[in-house]
Amino acid sequence: MDEEPTESLCVRIKGRAGTGDIIAGVCYRPPDQGDRADEALYRQIGAASHSQALVLTGDFNHPDICWRDNAAELKQSRKFLECVDDNFFLQVIEEPTRRGAMLDLILTNKEDLVGDVKLKGSLGCSDHKMVEFRILRAARRACSKLTTLDFSRADSGLFRDLLGRIPWDKAPEGRGAQDSWLIFKGHLLRAQEPCIPTKRKSSKSTKRPAWMNKELLGKVKQKKEAYKGWKQGQVAWEEYRETVRAAREQVRKAKALIESSLARDVKDNKKSFYRYVSDKRKTRENVGPLRNETGELVTQDMEKAEVLNDFFASAVTGKCSSHTAQATEGRDWENAEPPTVGEDQV
């Protein structure tokens, strides 16, 4: 289609039912490539960026670009940055790939589409590092079969009336705690059935990122509405581009703010820090090999469970027995004063 040939190739990865296709492309830009060939490459990249999910990799030969500050020294590199920004790409590689320069890039137009990026040794006579990554396909949303009570549509008046008809002073009379609980539970469930309807539990996760607030959520919704309007021809490209840039800048600032606050308060609030780090991880590690009482390494899940169980059981019984003996022999509880708790101990 373009008058200047470019070294690029794109393939379409068909998605399963309920998931979209993914466009995977690879490019090579020679270091001495001219402006006309660059413009042809940028037009091809722009055409591919209209797909729902795109992963573009390759050696683009722009060593002067600082991706952290989104700045460059040379004119050709600044043109490439403009192409990246205009097509709303994210660059996910963070380490140099050749002699301290970041030449090989991974560009994507969808957040969380690329993960587990690793740089490995060179292949053959090449002086570039190998880049290994995973394309995280969106799993098909499963239909939930779980049901829960819908208290928003409950008839509280009827529920109160049905429970009020039960002779609570006579129903558990002469019965133990377990039998009385079963009687109460049975009456409660029978009154609940006609008064509180059920609904299917949503399988969509409602957990939001730690940096997401109400104002930022509105910006993200505006971006989605602008994209929908642009696809339907109701919103101009310039307006859509400004909306996306504003939303992306707000997201970057919110992420930087929450991460800096977590790092600053890590000594006083370790739990929040490690929860945030755990949520950012794409993979979960299992329990590693353990040593049993005889000193042998245990690798099987069942054997590791037995080792952990024996350890915790021995620790608890050991503490309880020693503490009990010390408590019964060391103090006279009948004549001792009750313990007091000071304000500084609460």
C-alpha positions as CSV (number, residue, x, y, z in Angstrom):
1,M,0.0,0.0,0.0
2,D,2.8,2.5,0.8
3,E,5.3,3.7,-1.8
4,E,8.3,2.9,0.5
5,P,8.9,-0.8,1.5
6,T,9.2,-1.5,5.2
7,E,10.4,-4.5,7.1
8,S,7.2,-5.4,9.1
9,L,4.8,-8.3,9.4
10,C,1.5,-8.7,11.2
11,V,-0.5,-11.8,12.0
12,R,-4.0,-12.2,13.5
13,I,-4.4,-14.6,16.5
14,K,-8.0,-15.9,16.5
15,G,-9.7,-15.7,19.8
16,R,-12.1,-18.2,21.3
17,A,-15.8,-17.6,21.6
18,G,-16.4,-14.6,23.8
19,T,-12.9,-13.2,23.3
20,G,-11.6,-10.9,20.6
21,D,-8.7,-11.4,18.1
22,I,-5.2,-10.2,18.8
23,I,-2.9,-8.7,16.2
24,A,0.8,-9.5,16.7
25,G,3.3,-7.6,14.7
26,V,7.1,-7.5,14.3
27,C,9.1,-4.6,12.8
28,Y,12.7,-3.8,12.0
29,R,13.7,-0.2,11.4
30,P,17.3,0.1,10.0
31,P,19.3,2.8,11.8
32,D,19.9,4.7,8.6
33,Q,16.3,4.6,7.4
34,G,15.0,7.8,5.7
35,D,12.1,10.0,6.5
36,R,9.9,8.6,3.7
37,A,10.3,5.1,4.9
38,D,9.6,6.2,8.5
39,E,6.4,7.9,7.4
40,A,5.3,4.7,5.6
41,L,6.0,2.6,8.7
42,Y,4.0,5.1,10.9
43,R,1.0,4.8,8.5
44,Q,1.2,1.0,8.8
45,I,1.4,1.2,12.6
46,G,-1.5,3.7,12.7
47,A,-3.7,1.3,10.6
48,A,-2.9,-1.6,12.9
49,S,-3.6,0.4,16.0
50,H,-7.4,0.4,15.3
51,S,-7.6,-3.2,16.3
52,Q,-9.0,-4.0,19.8
53,A,-5.8,-5.7,20.9
54,L,-2.3,-5.2,19.3
55,V,1.2,-6.3,20.4
56,L,4.0,-4.8,18.3
57,T,7.6,-5.9,18.8
58,G,10.9,-5.3,17.0
59,D,14.1,-3.4,16.8
60,F,13.3,0.3,16.1
61,N,16.8,1.7,16.6
62,H,16.1,4.8,18.6
63,P,18.8,4.6,21.3
64,D,18.4,8.3,22.3
65,I,14.8,8.0,23.6
66,C,14.2,8.2,27.3
67,W,11.0,6.3,27.9
68,R,10.7,7.3,31.5
69,D,10.5,11.0,30.6
70,N,9.0,10.4,27.1
71,A,11.7,12.6,25.5
72,A,14.3,12.2,22.7
73,E,17.2,14.2,21.2
74,L,17.0,13.4,17.5
75,K,14.2,14.6,15.2
76,Q,13.5,11.1,13.9
77,S,13.1,9.8,17.5
78,R,10.7,12.6,18.4
79,K,8.6,11.7,15.3
80,F,8.5,8.1,16.6
81,L,7.4,9.3,20.0
82,E,4.6,11.3,18.4
83,C,3.5,8.2,16.5
84,V,3.4,6.2,19.8
85,D,1.4,8.9,21.6
86,D,-1.0,9.5,18.7
87,N,-1.9,5.8,18.6
88,F,-2.1,5.5,22.4
89,F,0.6,2.8,22.7
90,L,2.2,1.6,25.9
91,Q,5.9,0.6,25.9
92,V,6.5,-2.2,28.4
93,I,10.3,-2.9,28.2
94,E,12.2,-1.2,31.0
95,E,15.8,-2.4,30.6
96,P,18.4,-2.0,27.9
97,T,18.5,-4.7,25.3
98,R,21.8,-3.9,23.6
99,R,25.0,-2.4,25.1
100,G,23.1,-0.1,27.5
101,A,20.6,1.1,24.9
102,M,16.9,0.2,24.7
103,L,16.5,-0.6,21.0
104,D,14.1,-3.5,21.1
105,L,10.6,-2.5,22.2
106,I,7.2,-4.0,22.9
107,L,4.3,-1.7,22.1
108,T,0.6,-2.5,23.0
109,N,-2.6,-0.5,22.8
110,K,-4.2,-2.3,25.7
111,E,-3.2,-2.3,29.4
112,D,-2.4,-5.7,31.0
113,L,-2.3,-7.4,27.6
114,V,1.5,-8.1,27.9
115,G,3.0,-9.6,31.1
116,D,6.0,-11.6,32.4
117,V,8.6,-9.7,30.4
118,K,12.0,-11.1,30.8
119,L,15.4,-10.3,29.2
120,K,17.6,-13.3,28.5
121,G,21.0,-14.0,26.9
122,S,21.9,-13.4,23.3
123,L,20.9,-15.9,20.6
124,G,23.8,-17.1,18.3
125,C,26.0,-14.3,17.1
126,S,23.5,-11.5,17.9
127,D,24.5,-8.8,20.4
128,H,20.9,-8.1,21.3
129,K,19.3,-9.7,24.4
130,M,16.3,-12.0,23.8
131,V,13.0,-10.7,25.1
132,E,10.5,-13.2,26.4
133,F,6.9,-12.2,27.3
134,R,3.4,-13.5,27.5
135,I,0.3,-12.3,25.8
136,L,-2.4,-12.5,28.5
137,R,-5.5,-13.4,26.7
138,A,-8.8,-12.3,28.4
139,A,-10.5,-15.4,29.7
140,R,-14.2,-15.9,28.8
141,R,-16.4,-14.7,31.5
142,A,-18.1,-17.6,33.2
143,C,-21.7,-17.5,34.0
144,S,-22.2,-17.6,37.8
145,K,-24.6,-20.2,39.1
146,L,-24.4,-19.0,42.7
147,T,-27.4,-17.3,44.2
148,T,-27.6,-14.9,47.1
149,L,-30.3,-13.1,49.1
150,D,-31.6,-9.9,47.6
151,F,-32.3,-7.8,50.7
152,S,-33.1,-4.7,48.6
153,R,-36.4,-6.4,47.6
154,A,-37.2,-8.0,50.9
155,D,-40.6,-7.7,52.5
156,S,-39.5,-6.7,56.0
157,G,-43.0,-6.3,57.3
158,L,-44.1,-9.8,56.4
159,F,-40.8,-11.2,57.7
160,R,-41.4,-9.4,61.1
161,D,-45.0,-10.7,61.2
162,L,-44.1,-14.3,60.6
163,L,-41.4,-14.3,63.2
164,G,-43.7,-12.6,65.7
165,R,-46.2,-15.5,65.5
166,I,-43.7,-18.0,66.8
167,P,-43.9,-18.7,70.6
168,W,-40.2,-18.1,71.3
169,D,-40.6,-18.6,75.1
170,K,-42.0,-22.1,74.6
171,A,-40.3,-23.4,71.4
172,P,-36.8,-24.1,73.0
173,E,-38.2,-25.0,76.4
174,G,-36.4,-28.0,77.9
175,R,-33.9,-28.3,75.1
176,G,-30.1,-28.0,74.9
177,A,-28.1,-25.3,73.1
178,Q,-27.7,-27.3,69.9
179,D,-31.4,-28.3,69.7
180,S,-32.5,-24.7,70.5
181,W,-30.2,-23.4,67.7
182,L,-31.7,-25.8,65.2
183,I,-35.2,-24.8,66.1
184,F,-34.4,-21.1,65.8
185,K,-32.6,-21.7,62.4
186,G,-35.5,-23.7,61.0
187,H,-38.1,-21.0,61.9
188,L,-35.8,-18.3,60.5
189,L,-35.3,-20.1,57.1
190,R,-39.0,-20.9,56.7
191,A,-39.8,-17.2,57.3
192,Q,-37.0,-16.1,55.0
193,E,-38.2,-18.1,52.0
194,P,-41.4,-16.1,51.2
195,C,-40.1,-12.7,52.3
196,I,-36.6,-12.4,50.8
197,P,-36.1,-13.2,47.1
198,T,-32.9,-14.5,45.7
199,K,-30.7,-13.3,42.8
200,R,-27.8,-14.7,40.8
201,K,-24.5,-13.6,42.2
202,S,-22.4,-11.5,39.8
203,S,-19.2,-13.1,38.6
204,K,-17.6,-9.8,37.8
205,S,-15.0,-8.7,40.3
206,T,-15.8,-5.4,41.9
207,K,-12.3,-4.9,43.4
208,R,-10.7,-1.7,42.2
209,P,-7.0,-0.7,42.1
210,A,-5.7,1.1,45.1
211,W,-5.1,4.3,43.1
212,M,-8.7,4.4,41.7
213,N,-10.9,7.2,43.1
214,K,-14.2,8.6,42.2
215,E,-12.8,11.5,40.1
216,L,-10.4,9.2,38.2
217,L,-13.3,6.7,37.6
218,G,-15.2,9.5,35.9
219,K,-12.2,10.2,33.7
220,V,-12.0,6.6,32.6
221,K,-15.7,6.5,31.8
222,Q,-15.3,9.6,29.7
223,K,-12.5,7.9,27.8
224,K,-14.7,4.9,27.1
225,E,-17.6,7.1,26.0
226,A,-15.3,9.2,23.7
227,Y,-13.9,6.0,22.1
228,K,-17.5,4.7,21.5
229,G,-18.5,8.1,20.0
230,W,-15.4,8.2,17.8
231,K,-16.1,4.7,16.5
232,Q,-19.7,5.8,15.6
233,G,-18.4,9.0,14.0
234,Q,-20.0,11.3,16.6
235,V,-16.7,12.5,18.1
236,A,-13.8,14.0,16.2
237,W,-10.4,12.4,16.3
238,E,-8.8,15.4,18.0
239,E,-11.4,15.5,20.8
240,Y,-11.0,11.7,21.4
241,R,-7.2,12.0,21.5
242,E,-7.3,14.8,24.0
243,T,-9.7,12.9,26.2
244,V,-7.5,9.8,26.2
245,R,-4.3,11.8,26.9
246,A,-6.0,13.6,29.9
247,A,-7.3,10.3,31.3
248,R,-3.9,8.6,30.8
249,E,-2.1,11.4,32.5
250,Q,-4.5,11.3,35.5
251,V,-3.9,7.6,35.8
252,R,-0.1,8.0,35.8
253,K,-0.3,10.7,38.4
254,A,-2.6,8.6,40.6
255,K,-0.3,5.5,40.4
256,A,2.8,7.6,41.1
257,L,1.1,9.2,44.1
258,I,-0.1,6.0,45.7
259,E,3.2,4.2,45.1
260,S,5.2,7.1,46.6
261,S,3.0,7.2,49.7
262,L,3.2,3.4,50.1
263,A,7.0,3.5,49.8
264,R,7.2,6.5,52.3
265,D,5.1,4.8,54.9
266,V,6.4,1.3,54.4
267,K,7.8,1.1,58.0
268,D,4.5,2.1,59.6
269,N,2.2,0.3,57.1
270,K,3.9,-2.8,55.8
271,K,0.6,-4.6,55.2
272,S,-0.7,-2.2,52.6
273,F,2.7,-2.1,50.9
274,Y,3.0,-5.8,50.5
275,R,-0.7,-6.1,49.5
276,Y,-0.1,-3.7,46.7
277,V,3.0,-5.6,45.5
278,S,1.1,-8.9,45.7
279,D,-1.7,-7.5,43.5
280,K,0.7,-6.3,40.9
281,R,2.3,-9.8,40.5
282,K,1.1,-11.8,37.5
283,T,2.1,-15.2,38.9
284,R,1.8,-16.8,42.3
285,E,4.6,-19.0,43.7
286,N,3.8,-22.2,45.5
287,V,5.5,-23.4,48.7
288,G,9.0,-24.5,47.9
289,P,10.8,-27.7,49.0
290,L,10.9,-28.3,52.8
291,R,13.0,-30.5,55.1
292,N,11.3,-33.1,57.3
293,E,12.5,-34.3,60.7
294,T,15.1,-36.6,59.2
295,G,16.6,-33.8,57.1
296,E,15.3,-35.0,53.7
297,L,13.9,-32.6,51.1
298,V,10.2,-32.9,50.6
299,T,8.7,-31.8,47.2
300,Q,5.3,-33.5,47.0
301,D,2.3,-31.3,48.0
302,M,0.9,-34.0,50.4
303,E,4.3,-34.5,52.1
304,K,4.8,-30.7,52.4
305,A,1.4,-30.4,54.0
306,E,2.3,-33.1,56.5
307,V,5.6,-31.4,57.4
308,L,3.8,-28.1,58.0
309,N,1.1,-29.7,60.0
310,D,3.6,-31.5,62.2
311,F,5.5,-28.3,62.8
312,F,2.6,-26.2,63.7
313,A,1.1,-28.9,65.9
314,S,4.3,-29.4,67.8
315,A,4.8,-25.6,68.2
316,V,1.3,-25.1,69.6
317,T,1.3,-28.0,71.9
318,G,4.7,-27.1,73.2
319,K,3.7,-23.5,74.0
320,C,0.4,-24.5,75.5
321,S,1.9,-27.2,77.8
322,S,4.7,-25.0,79.1
323,H,2.4,-22.0,79.6
324,T,-0.2,-24.1,81.4
325,A,2.4,-25.6,83.8
326,Q,3.8,-22.2,84.5
327,A,0.4,-20.6,85.1
328,T,-0.9,-23.3,87.5
329,E,2.3,-23.6,89.6
330,G,3.5,-20.0,89.6
331,R,0.6,-18.0,90.9
332,D,-2.1,-18.1,93.5
333,W,-5.2,-17.2,91.5
334,E,-7.6,-17.1,94.5
335,N,-5.7,-14.4,96.3
336,A,-4.3,-12.5,93.3
337,E,-5.7,-9.1,92.3
338,P,-7.4,-8.9,88.9
339,P,-5.1,-7.7,86.1
340,T,-5.3,-4.1,85.0
341,V,-4.7,-2.6,81.5
342,G,-3.1,0.8,81.2
343,E,-3.9,3.3,78.6
344,D,-0.5,3.0,77.0
345,Q,-1.1,-0.8,76.5
346,V,-4.3,-0.5,74.5
